[in-house]
Amino acid sequence: MRVFVAGGTGVIGRRLVPQLVGRGHEVTATTTSRDKFDMLRQLGAEPVVMDGLNAAQVGEAVAAAAPDTIVNQMTGLSPAHGGKLNPRKADRFFAATNQLRSEGIDHLLAAAEATSVSHVVSQSHASFNGRREGGWIKSEDDPLEVVEGTKAVEHLEDAVVRAEGAVLRYGGFYGAGADEEQLKFVRKRMVPIVGGGTGYTSFVHVDDAASATVLAVEQHARGVFNIVDDEPAPFSEWLPFYAACAGAKPPRRIPAWLARLLAGEMMVGMMTEGRGFSNAKAKRELGWELRYPTWRLGFEKELA
Ligand SMILES: NC(=O)c1ccc[n+]([C@@H]2O[C@H](COP(=O)([O-])OP(=O)(O)OC[C@H]3O[C@@H](n4cnc5c(N)ncnc54)[C@H](OP(=O)(O)O)[C@@H]3O)[C@@H](O)[C@H]2O)c1
């Protein structure tokens, strides 16, 4: 197949491109910077410069590649695109990503239509953002919690599902190159357990996220899939384990009121009330097999 990866240089793109190439697909991958052409060529892709917010550029890049499938992995979460994260001003940090998840996906879908590309697969998000009521583990049918960026995520998911594409709601990424910032803060004991640490997180190793994406591409999957591991877990369980694997001291514990003052409501909500996700549908319908079925295996291997 000919596959067009929008955002081929990001944390997931860098794992996905070689897996697609390894399966015999021809890949065109985008970056906003010509400086990353060598990286993309080394991964096995034909590189192209594309600003996902420029409709004309998106149209031209897709038309030139004439792909069978478009995969959207564009986010603006690195400091280069999103700036520095201040949890109290999260809207600023997520602005670039939100724009890519609203205008960016619209440009890609328009380009798909104009070039008669029949299938689109897009990144979405499912780590702690399940609706904060009822059970702790959510399926694809459960609504998402309204947090910063949810509107853009909803727009993206609706648009892709309407176009009969596949929405892949990835869990929190980890693996080399994916969680360096978090690792730095955990090593400095700057990520505490807030309150009882009762909020849930779903994780996925970046290689597993990439392998699920290859399956969605090859099977022309349609609809929403949670791409998370088998073990959604509360902060009180995974954070001390993560710290131990990283050789750090155990996380400090702080009450919710103090965390609210220091880091704001977004972080407290995530750490005390977050909801995780089930991967039953992706395993059943895509036949997805995880190399790291639980973060316990993955953290041990990646952080040792
Ligand atoms: N589920 C999750 O946990 C999750 C999901 C996504 C990201 N993250 C985290 O966020 C951090 C940063 O992610 P990242 O390394 O993937 O970087 P990123 O800044 O989010 O960039 C991702 C991709 O989007 C592209 N991109 C950015 N702005 C664009 C635009 N205007 N038009 C077209 N393409 C654009 C980038 O291309 P160029 O930079 O080459 O221009 C890159 O290929 C990582 O720590 C990662 O783990 C986590």
The ligand as a MOL file (V3000), in Angstrom:
LIG
                    3D

  0  0  0     0  0            999 V3000
M  V30 BEGIN CTAB
M  V30 COUNTS 48 52 0 0 0
M  V30 BEGIN ATOM
M  V30 1 N -0.7440 9.5440 23.7900 0
M  V30 2 C 0.2770 10.1960 24.2940 0
M  V30 3 O 0.7230 9.9710 25.4060 0
M  V30 4 C 0.9790 11.2330 23.4640 0
M  V30 5 C 0.5570 11.5540 22.1780 0
M  V30 6 C 1.3020 12.4800 21.4400 0
M  V30 7 C 2.4410 13.0460 21.9970 0
M  V30 8 N 2.7870 12.7220 23.2710 0 CHG=1
M  V30 9 C 4.0080 13.2720 23.9210 0
M  V30 10 O 4.2500 14.6070 23.5700 0
M  V30 11 C 5.6550 14.8390 23.4310 0
M  V30 12 C 5.9460 15.5000 22.0940 0
M  V30 13 O 5.4420 14.6920 21.0300 0
M  V30 14 P 6.1770 14.5360 19.6470 0
M  V30 15 O 7.6240 14.2160 19.8740 0
M  V30 16 O 5.3970 13.5900 18.8100 0 CHG=-1
M  V30 17 O 6.2040 16.0290 19.0200 0
M  V30 18 P 5.0480 16.9570 18.4590 0
M  V30 19 O 5.5280 18.3560 18.5610 0
M  V30 20 O 3.7510 16.6680 19.1080 0
M  V30 21 O 4.9990 16.6040 16.8750 0
M  V30 22 C 4.3510 15.4640 16.3700 0
M  V30 23 C 4.3740 15.4940 14.8550 0
M  V30 24 O 3.5040 16.5110 14.3860 0
M  V30 25 C 4.1970 17.3080 13.4450 0
M  V30 26 N 3.6870 18.6710 13.4430 0
M  V30 27 C 3.7100 19.5800 14.4410 0
M  V30 28 N 3.1400 20.7470 14.0470 0
M  V30 29 C 2.7430 20.5400 12.7670 0
M  V30 30 C 2.1070 21.3550 11.7850 0
M  V30 31 N 1.7220 22.6270 12.0260 0
M  V30 32 N 1.8590 20.8240 10.5740 0
M  V30 33 C 2.2290 19.5520 10.2790 0
M  V30 34 N 2.8420 18.7430 11.1430 0
M  V30 35 C 3.0980 19.2260 12.3810 0
M  V30 36 C 5.6540 17.2310 13.8570 0
M  V30 37 O 6.4920 17.5470 12.7510 0
M  V30 38 P 7.9010 18.3560 12.8410 0
M  V30 39 O 8.2030 18.5920 14.2880 0
M  V30 40 O 8.8920 17.4780 12.1530 0
M  V30 41 O 7.6760 19.5980 12.0970 0
M  V30 42 C 5.7520 15.7890 14.2720 0
M  V30 43 O 5.9620 14.9710 13.1580 0
M  V30 44 C 6.3330 13.4840 23.5810 0
M  V30 45 O 6.8740 13.4030 24.8790 0
M  V30 46 C 5.2100 12.4980 23.4160 0
M  V30 47 O 5.3760 11.3000 24.1510 0
M  V30 48 C 2.0890 11.8260 24.0050 0
M  V30 END ATOM
M  V30 BEGIN BOND
M  V30 1 1 1 2
M  V30 2 2 2 3
M  V30 3 1 2 4
M  V30 4 1 4 5
M  V30 5 2 4 48
M  V30 6 2 5 6
M  V30 7 1 6 7
M  V30 8 2 7 8
M  V30 9 1 8 9
M  V30 10 1 8 48
M  V30 11 1 9 10
M  V30 12 1 9 46
M  V30 13 1 10 11
M  V30 14 1 11 12
M  V30 15 1 11 44
M  V30 16 1 12 13
M  V30 17 1 13 14
M  V30 18 2 14 15
M  V30 19 1 14 16
M  V30 20 1 14 17
M  V30 21 1 17 18
M  V30 22 2 18 19
M  V30 23 1 18 20
M  V30 24 1 18 21
M  V30 25 1 21 22
M  V30 26 1 22 23
M  V30 27 1 23 24
M  V30 28 1 23 42
M  V30 29 1 24 25
M  V30 30 1 25 26
M  V30 31 1 25 36
M  V30 32 1 26 27
M  V30 33 1 26 35
M  V30 34 2 27 28
M  V30 35 1 28 29
M  V30 36 1 29 30
M  V30 37 2 29 35
M  V30 38 1 30 31
M  V30 39 2 30 32
M  V30 40 1 32 33
M  V30 41 2 33 34
M  V30 42 1 34 35
M  V30 43 1 36 37
M  V30 44 1 36 42
M  V30 45 1 37 38
M  V30 46 2 38 39
M  V30 47 1 38 40
M  V30 48 1 38 41
M  V30 49 1 42 43
M  V30 50 1 44 45
M  V30 51 1 44 46
M  V30 52 1 46 47
M  V30 END BOND
M  V30 END CTAB
M  END
